Amino acid sequence: MFVRLIATSLFALFLVACTATGDSADMQPSELNGGINGGNLSDGNKDPGGDSQDSVELSDFAEMVNVSAMGITRNGVAFSVSAYSISVTEVTQGLYRKVMGSISKEDSLGDDYPVFNVSWYDAALFCNALSKKVGLDTAYVYESRNSGGELTGLSIDYAAESVRLPSEMEWEIAARAGTLTTYYWDTDVASKYAYYGQHNGPTKVAEYIPNDAGLYDMAGNVAEWVNDWYYAYPTVSQENYSGPAEGTYKVVRGGGWSDKAPALASGEREKKDPKHRSQTIGFRIVYSRGI
């Protein structure tokens, strides 16, 4: 059972064996310091030196859940992350339109539906745009955008206080919410928690039971882009692991509305070309204070 922690005292690292599927076999989540604390983010209006927008906060755009510094262990290799905040739902069409100005008519289902048909590059540009709106720095640094929609000369500034996509480890820690099982609902009926195995497209966000952190649709509805390039996990322990510096494919997590149950496992991962767009893939955001 996930535990919400109020105190900020340090806790000793613990390891509990569990069994998962695919790339997450033998995963052992570990608690480093605290847990995931519910509540709206209220300090997202800091100006990094650009135009001041003191009256605008990240909580004006998206409800966030705070995640304390934590870690997980895979096959005896420990991965830790610094504290961050993650959006309660996937980015909706209403929020995307509010930040980016428009959404294509053929994709428009309603403000409460998740945005989809967005490439990884589209998601990164959204994060930069939202960062600017709330007076934060931008995480994605690039030279230009070519005719194919690719951001050239791209780097990710993880030290920036910014809105960005979650790293793969940040995403999984949030999805598991302290659980050790293959699925964050353990042996309960999957259809209570996830919208999957469908043929008619995504549904509205937050219509199913959230995980123990209060996060909706961490499995199903639309699958979610994360920051990392797809590659085998390291064999030595890593602090704030954010994947390799370059690659061919980006990681997608969570499974989508058309997937079968195995794709919903908390440790399952998929790879897609970052230019790929699909009705089954969207994203959610994190607020990072810099790592």
PyMOL commands that set and color helices and strands:
alter all, ss='L'
color gray80, all
select helices_A, chain A and resi 22-24+58-60+93-100+105-107+120-133+168-176+190-192+261-264
alter helices_A, ss='H'
color red, helices_A
select strands_A, chain A and resi 27-30+36-37+64-67+70-74+77-81+84-87+140-141+144-145+151-152+155-156+162-164+223-229+238-239+250-253+269-272+281-282+286-288
alter strands_A, ss='S'
color yellow, strands_A
deselect
rebuild
show_as cartoon
